[in-house]
Amino acid sequence: MTAEGDVVGAETVEPVAVEAVSAPSGEAALSGDLGAGDKAPLSTSLRKMASWDAKMKDISLVGADFSVKEARALQATKGAELRESLSLILQTSYGAGNAKDDILLDYFAFLVSFSRKHRLTDEKASALLSIAKRVHERSTEEVLTLEKSLATLKALLLKHSVHRPPYSVGVFTLQELELIVAYMLDTYYRHYHLYQHVYVPEFVMGATQTHPNDTVEVAPTPPPLSEAITEAQREAQLAEARKAEEAERQRLREERAERERQRRAALTGVEVSQEVSDTITAAVDKQMAALEAQLKAQFEAREEELLKRIAELEGK
């Protein structure tokens, strides 16, 4: 593992235009010079704003696993105090000789040092720590390959680098994105198989071999000859069974026919109702097809954009 001060990255990059955008909250932010006739637009704006905030919380990991306040406190501490604070947040032991907990604390302590070195804001540090935690947990719980784990990291970072709600939110700049990817490649993914060895549960399977000659098949016992019947008696029994089976099928057919007759008798004006139902169904199907085509086009455009961004990052 690398030392705490051995953090990968270029020189400090000042934030550029892509920043996290926070929606104004509260009625005061919208009041301004609204008159009495503007109450309805105000209520509509507040509802839209509440919906916007809810969607932003769903896609943003700022404050998810590490609150902004906790990220600020972590960046202000170093050494043993930093690891002790991390152990309280992650609910792990510190200084107890537990190798798994010590490795995990080092993992996040180095990330905090990286955030401090590149002067990430508290919100960005919170997002970075939360993303790193989600990537590590999924990689170990689902036993992901290095390629799939790296794809998970890139997907989460891209969701936090382009401000297009409700699909993504702009937290990191492009320069910060490149620094984070380079750092994770040089630290976490350089020792990825060691992390897997430590945190992935070990499964032990047992197998038992049995030779075919060890199994003895026992033939079923035939009925006694005293219960034997003649061929004519056998044919008579089969004929009676076929007759009973046919009678049962006829009874079921008559019951189904009677239920169908009662249903038709209870439905008056069924042709008109069916015509209306068909019209409604056709209209709904048409709308659903148009909506599906629109969503498919949006998803394809979004996927193409993300792949282009990933190609640009990999090219650099």
C-alpha distance (Angstrom), angle and dihedral (degrees) to the residues before:
residue distance angle dihedral
M1 . . .
T2 3.78 . .
A3 3.78 124.8 .
E4 3.77 120.0 -100.2
G5 3.78 93.4 -104.9
D6 3.82 93.7 46.0
V7 3.78 97.1 95.1
V8 3.80 121.8 158.8
G9 3.79 120.1 -132.7
A10 3.75 146.8 94.5
E11 3.76 127.0 -96.2
T12 3.76 120.7 -51.4
V13 3.80 111.0 -68.8
E14 3.74 119.0 -150.5
P15 3.83 115.6 -137.3
V16 3.79 115.1 -94.3
A17 3.77 133.6 -162.6
V18 3.82 98.7 -59.2
E19 3.76 104.5 85.5
A20 3.78 136.2 148.8
V21 3.76 110.0 -86.8
S22 3.76 118.7 -145.7
A23 3.75 120.5 -158.9
P24 3.81 117.0 -128.9
S25 3.75 113.0 -107.3
G26 3.74 133.8 -154.6
E27 3.76 132.8 38.9
A28 3.79 91.7 -88.0
A29 3.78 91.3 67.7
L30 3.76 90.7 58.4
S31 3.78 102.0 34.1
G32 3.82 101.6 84.4
D33 3.78 109.3 134.5
L34 3.79 97.0 -24.5
G35 3.75 113.9 152.0
A36 3.76 131.7 -150.7
G37 3.78 92.2 -84.1
D38 3.83 91.8 58.3
K39 3.82 98.3 65.3
A40 3.79 94.1 101.8
P41 3.84 93.9 53.0
L42 3.82 88.9 46.8
S43 3.80 92.1 54.3
T44 3.80 91.1 47.1
S45 3.80 91.7 49.7
L46 3.80 91.5 50.5
R47 3.78 91.2 51.2
K48 3.80 91.7 49.0
M49 3.79 89.9 47.8
A50 3.81 92.4 51.4
S51 3.79 89.7 50.5
W52 3.80 90.3 48.2
D53 3.82 91.8 51.3
A54 3.82 91.5 49.2
K55 3.81 92.0 52.1
M56 3.79 91.6 47.2
K57 3.81 90.6 53.9
D58 3.80 90.0 52.0
I59 3.81 94.9 54.8
S60 3.81 100.8 32.8
L61 3.80 123.3 77.9
V62 3.80 93.1 -164.8
G63 3.80 103.5 129.7
A64 3.82 92.6 1.0
D65 3.82 103.7 118.5
F66 3.81 97.3 -3.2
S67 3.78 116.0 36.6
V68 3.79 120.1 -137.5
K69 3.80 89.1 -111.8
E70 3.80 91.5 52.4
A71 3.81 91.3 47.8
R72 3.82 89.9 51.9
A73 3.80 91.6 50.6
L74 3.81 92.7 46.6
Q75 3.80 93.2 52.3
A76 3.79 88.9 53.2
T77 3.84 93.7 56.4
K78 3.81 134.1 65.6
G79 3.79 141.9 -172.9
A80 3.79 120.1 0.9
E81 3.80 92.7 -5.2
L82 3.81 89.9 56.3
R83 3.80 93.1 51.2
E84 3.79 91.3 46.4
S85 3.81 90.7 52.9
L86 3.80 90.5 48.1
S87 3.80 91.4 50.7
L88 3.81 90.0 56.0
I89 3.81 91.9 50.3
L90 3.81 95.0 44.0
Q91 3.82 92.6 38.7
T92 3.80 93.5 -127.1
S93 3.79 132.6 131.9
Y94 3.81 122.8 -96.8
G95 3.79 124.8 -158.0
A96 3.81 93.1 2.9
G97 3.80 95.0 112.0
N98 3.82 94.4 -108.4
A99 3.81 104.8 149.0
K100 3.82 95.2 -160.3
D101 3.79 93.2 52.3
D102 3.81 92.7 44.9
I103 3.81 92.2 52.0
L104 3.80 91.4 48.0
L105 3.81 91.8 49.7
D106 3.81 90.3 50.1
Y107 3.81 89.7 50.2
F108 3.80 92.8 56.6
A109 3.82 94.9 36.1
F110 3.81 89.8 58.8
L111 3.81 89.6 48.8
V112 3.81 90.2 53.2
S113 3.81 89.6 49.7
F114 3.81 88.9 50.6
S115 3.82 90.8 51.4
R116 3.78 91.4 48.3
K117 3.82 93.5 47.5
H118 3.80 93.4 52.1
R119 3.81 93.1 40.0
L120 3.77 96.6 -121.8
T121 3.78 114.7 -177.8
D122 3.79 119.2 -110.9
E123 3.81 90.8 -103.1
K124 3.80 92.3 51.5
A125 3.80 92.2 46.2
S126 3.81 89.5 50.9
A127 3.81 91.2 51.2
L128 3.81 92.9 46.4
L129 3.81 93.9 50.5
S130 3.81 91.5 46.7
I131 3.81 92.2 48.9
A132 3.81 91.5 48.6
K133 3.80 90.2 49.8
R134 3.82 93.2 49.9
V135 3.82 91.8 47.7
H136 3.81 93.3 49.6
E137 3.80 93.9 46.3
R138 3.79 94.6 48.2
S139 3.80 92.9 43.9
T140 3.80 92.8 54.3
E141 3.80 99.4 35.9
E142 3.82 95.2 47.9
V143 3.85 93.7 32.5
L144 3.80 91.9 -127.6
T145 3.76 122.4 -168.6
L146 3.78 117.3 -114.7
E147 3.81 91.0 -103.2
K148 3.82 93.7 51.6
S149 3.79 92.0 45.3
L150 3.80 90.9 51.1
A151 3.82 89.6 48.3
T152 3.80 88.7 53.7
L153 3.80 90.9 51.7
K154 3.81 92.7 48.9
A155 3.81 92.3 47.8
L156 3.82 92.0 52.8
L157 3.79 92.6 45.4
L158 3.80 92.5 49.5
K159 3.80 89.5 51.3
H160 3.80 86.6 58.4
S161 3.80 98.6 43.8
V162 3.82 104.9 57.7
H163 3.79 119.3 56.5
R164 3.80 103.7 -139.8
P165 3.80 108.8 127.5
P166 2.95 134.5 -131.2
Y167 3.82 88.0 26.5
S168 3.80 101.9 42.3
V169 3.79 141.4 -4.5
G170 3.79 128.4 -139.9
V171 3.81 108.8 -120.5
F172 3.82 105.3 131.1
T173 3.78 127.7 46.7
L174 3.80 120.2 -130.3
Q175 3.81 91.0 -104.3
E176 3.81 91.3 51.6
L177 3.80 89.8 47.4
E178 3.80 91.1 55.9
L179 3.81 91.6 47.2
I180 3.80 92.6 50.8
V181 3.81 93.5 48.7
A182 3.82 91.4 47.8
Y183 3.81 91.2 48.5
M184 3.82 94.2 49.0
L185 3.80 91.2 47.6
D186 3.80 91.9 51.4
T187 3.81 95.8 45.5
Y188 3.81 119.1 19.1
Y189 3.79 98.7 27.2
R190 3.80 93.9 40.8
H191 3.84 86.7 63.8
Y192 3.82 95.7 29.1
H193 3.80 95.9 125.4
L194 3.82 90.3 50.6
Y195 3.82 90.0 53.5
Q196 3.80 88.8 49.8
H197 3.79 91.3 49.6
V198 3.81 91.9 51.5
Y199 3.82 101.3 41.7
V200 3.81 106.0 28.7
P201 3.84 110.3 90.5
E202 3.79 115.0 -114.8
F203 3.79 115.1 -122.4
V204 3.82 121.1 -154.0
M205 3.79 117.0 -162.4
G206 3.78 126.4 -167.1
A207 3.81 127.2 -152.5
T208 3.81 131.1 -165.9
Q209 3.80 121.7 -158.1
T210 3.80 120.6 -149.3
H211 3.79 123.7 -171.5
P212 3.81 116.6 -137.5
N213 3.81 90.5 -125.7
D214 3.80 89.8 59.6
T215 3.81 90.7 68.0
V216 3.83 118.6 74.1
E217 3.79 116.8 -160.7
V218 3.81 115.9 -145.1
A219 3.81 118.4 -150.0
P220 3.83 116.7 -129.7
T221 3.80 116.6 -102.5
P222 3.82 111.8 -106.3
P223 3.84 118.9 -130.3
P224 3.81 116.2 -96.2
L225 3.82 118.5 -92.9
S226 3.82 90.2 -120.9
E227 3.85 87.8 72.9
A228 3.80 94.6 51.0
I229 3.83 119.3 123.2
T230 3.77 132.8 -159.2
E231 3.81 124.3 -101.1
A232 3.82 91.0 -108.3
Q233 3.81 91.2 53.8
R234 3.80 90.1 49.3
E235 3.81 92.1 52.0
A236 3.81 90.3 48.8
Q237 3.82 91.6 52.8
L238 3.81 91.4 49.8
A239 3.81 91.3 49.3
E240 3.79 91.6 51.7
A241 3.83 91.2 48.9
R242 3.81 91.3 50.8
K243 3.81 91.1 48.4
A244 3.84 92.0 50.7
E245 3.82 91.0 47.8
E246 3.79 92.1 51.0
A247 3.81 91.2 48.3
E248 3.82 90.3 52.5
R249 3.84 91.7 50.2
Q250 3.81 90.3 49.5
R251 3.82 90.9 51.3
L252 3.80 91.5 51.3
R253 3.82 91.3 48.9
E254 3.80 91.1 51.6
E255 3.80 91.8 49.0
R256 3.82 91.8 51.0
A257 3.80 90.9 47.4
E258 3.80 91.0 51.1
R259 3.80 92.8 49.6
E260 3.79 90.9 49.2
R261 3.82 91.0 49.4
Q262 3.81 91.2 51.5
R263 3.80 91.8 47.8
R264 3.80 92.6 51.5
A265 3.78 91.1 47.1
A266 3.82 91.3 52.7
L267 3.82 93.8 50.5
T268 3.78 111.1 78.1
G269 3.78 119.4 -176.9
V270 3.76 89.9 13.3
E271 3.82 93.2 156.4
V272 3.82 92.6 58.3
S273 3.80 92.3 46.0
Q274 3.79 91.1 48.4
E275 3.79 91.1 49.8
V276 3.79 91.7 52.2
S277 3.78 90.9 46.0
D278 3.80 91.6 51.4
T279 3.81 91.4 49.6
I280 3.79 92.6 51.2
T281 3.80 92.0 45.7
A282 3.80 92.0 51.1
A283 3.82 92.1 49.5
V284 3.82 92.8 48.7
D285 3.81 91.9 47.3
K286 3.80 90.3 51.0
Q287 3.81 92.3 51.1
M288 3.81 92.7 45.4
A289 3.81 91.1 50.4
A290 3.81 91.2 51.6
L291 3.81 91.6 46.9
E292 3.80 91.8 47.8
A293 3.81 91.3 50.8
Q294 3.82 90.9 49.3
L295 3.82 93.3 49.4
K296 3.79 91.3 45.9
A297 3.80 91.1 52.9
Q298 3.82 91.0 49.0
F299 3.80 93.0 49.0
E300 3.80 92.3 47.5
A301 3.80 91.2 50.2
R302 3.80 90.8 48.1
E303 3.80 92.4 47.9
E304 3.80 91.4 48.5
E305 3.79 90.6 51.2
L306 3.82 93.0 49.3
L307 3.80 92.1 48.1
K308 3.80 89.4 50.1
R309 3.80 90.9 51.5
I310 3.81 91.4 48.1
A311 3.82 90.6 49.3
E312 3.80 90.1 51.1
L313 3.82 91.5 49.7
E314 3.80 92.8 46.9
G315 3.82 90.3 47.6
K316 3.79 90.3 56.9
